[in-house]
Amino acid sequence: MLGGRGAGKTRTGAEWVRGMALGFAPFSDRPVGRIAIVAETQNDLREVMVEGVSGLRAVHPWRERPVWNAGRRRLEWPNGAVAQGFSAEDPESLRGPQFEAAWCDELAKWRYANEAFDMLQFGLRLGERPRQVITTTPRPIPLLKRLANDRRVAVTRAATQANAANLAPGFLAEIVGRYRGTSLGRQELEGLFVEENPDALFRREVMERNRVSEVHDLERIVVAVDPPAGGKRGGRCGIVVAGRTADGTVFVLEDASLEVAKPEAWAARAIAAYEAHQADLLIAEVNQGGEMVASVIAAIEPGVPVTNVRASRGKRARAEPVAAFYAQGRVKHVGAFPALEDEMVAFGPDGLADGRSPDRLDALVWAVTALMLRGDAGAPRVRRFG
């Protein structure tokens, strides 16, 4: 079970162990007598898995409640079932004991994840069908990714928001509101894997460090369009809005990209972004039909100024100066743009992002380049945004 913070992972694991130990359907058709419960540390074993508010003792009615023997690290049920507690910090402690079932909590945080998990597998050798449940907030560690992609593993997911009825309203308003859409929020609140290409130019930690909630006094705003290669047939279209302040800092304001759209649809989206942000200019790459952008936009809204740009270098070479601006803290994101940011960190040396053309990133590169490297025509206009 991959879940966000407060999504109910501990309660899920505890209820599963209870069902196994007492032989409740649909968990088991008979009581399972030997169970392993493995936590990140000894303290987590006791305070979260056993004695916690959603832990094993709390989920039992008092007549069924198991007794915790702290000295032996054993949880003992009235029917004779026993759960033996272990810390993943000591993988060797799992060498020798044998079990019918196991519960591993927060496996993605285990310091010796591979070693502890491997030792546990050797011990799951009792009964007709040894089974285990893993409850964790995901991190892209190799072990967890391998398990999630194993066809023999059933994977369930739960976001923090799904358990809203059991969480403080202030927590949801503050934490969920603050981190929604960010890479940290996608991992810690939505329970999703957040990965990066090790060869990527752009790093998530850089984007997180330079993320802001608002911007004031923009003197120049542009809308950049990376037209679909399909021309009149339509396709994926990158549309990014960015602005610049007097000190030369660029702020990414919106990712208005479309996955699949005809020319009239993405042209209308670009015009809407231009008008909503009171932009000065719309920039279109001519290599993929940018000249058509000007004609389509002119047909919809003749007053929108369009500047054509032509790519004379590869995508990687064009993106490198922009990545340097990010590393220097000269480009910031106003809010979160998950699809754009995923494409940025997946962008590799081959000029692709997960095997696809990086249309959103291309539009971003044109926008930042226009604001940082190209001369501006006309005097700047300062707009104040709250």
Residue, then its C-alpha position, 0 to 999 in steps of 0.5 A: m500500500l503506497g499512501g500519503r502522510g495521514a492516508g491511513k497506512t498504519r491503520t490498514g496494516a494493523e487491520w490486516v494483521r488483526g484479520m490474519a491473527l484472528g482468522f477473519a475473512p477476507f484476510s484468512d480462513r483460519p487464524v495465522g499463528r506466527i507473524a512478523i512485524v517489521a518497523e524502521t526502528q525499535n521506537d517505531l515498532r513500539e510507538v507506531m505499529v503496536e501502541g500507536v493510535s492506529g496501531l495493533r492494540a488500538v484496532h482491537p476491541w478489548r476482548e480481543r486485544p493482544v498483550w505487548n511483551a516489551g522484553r521479548r518484543r512479542l504481541e500475544w493474542p488470547n487465541g495463541a497467535v503471536a506477532q514478533g517485532f523487529s527493527a529493520e536496523d538489525p537485519e540479522s535479527l530476522r535470520g532464524p525465525q520463521f513466519e506465516a505472514a508479515w507486516c513491513d511499515e515504511l519500507a522506503k525509509w529503512r536504512y538497510a532496506n534490501e538486507a532486512f527485506d531479504m532476510l524476512q523473505f527467507g523466514l516466510r516459510l510456514g503455512e500453505r500461503p505465506r503473505q506479507v503487506i507493506t505500508t509506506t509512503p513511496r520513495p524511488i528506491p530500487l527495492l520499492k520500484r521493483l516490488a511495485n512493478d512485480r506482477r505478483v504484487a498487488v499495489t493499492r494507493a491512497a492520497t492524504q485527502a482520501n482520509a480527510a474525515n480523520l484529519a484535522p481541518g487545519f492540517l488539510a488547509e495548511i499542509v495540503g494547500r501549501y504542497r499540492g502539486t509540488s514534487l514533495g507533495r506528490q510524494e508525501l501527500e499523493g503517495l506517488f513515485v517522484e523520480e529524476n533522470p540522473d543525466a537531466l539538466f534540471r533538478r527538482e531540488v532547484m525548482e523547489r528551492n526557487r518556488v514562490s507563491e506570488v510575484h510583483d512588478l513584472e516589467r515584461i511578459v511573454v507567451a511561448v508556443d511550441p507548435p505540434a509537429g502534426g501541423k493542421r492535424g493537431g497534436r501536443c502543443g507546449i504553451v508557457v507564460a513567463g515574466r521578468t522583473a526589473d532585476g532580471t529574474v524570470f518567473v514562470l506564471e503558467d503552463a497552458s499546454l495541451e496534450v492533443a488539440k487542433p490548431e484552432a484549439w491551441a491557438a485559442r489557448a495561447i490567446a487566452a493566456y496572452e490576454a489573461h496575463q496582459a502579455d507583451l508578446l507571443i513567441a512561436e517556433v517556426n521549425q514546427g509550423g510557427e508561421m502557421v501559428a501567426s496565421v491561425i492567431a491572426a484569424i482569431e485575434p489579429g491584434v496579438p503580436v507574434t514573433n517567430v523564432r527558429a531553432s538553429r541548435g539541438k534541444r539540449a544545447r538550447a536548454e543548457p543556458v536556461a538550466a544554468f539560470y535555474a541553478q543560479g536562482r534566476v528563474k522561479h516558478v510561481g506555484a507548481f506545474p507538475a506536468l512541466e516539471d516532470e518533463m524537465v527532470a526527465f529531459g535527457p541527453d537524447g533531447l527526449a523526456d521519457g521517450r517523448s518530445p518535450d513540448r512543454l520544456d521547449a516552450l519554457v526554453w523559448a520563453v526564458t530565452a526571450l526574457m533573458l537573452r534577447g533584446d526587448a522592443g519597446a519600453p517595458r510596462v510594469r504590472r502589479f500582481g497581488 
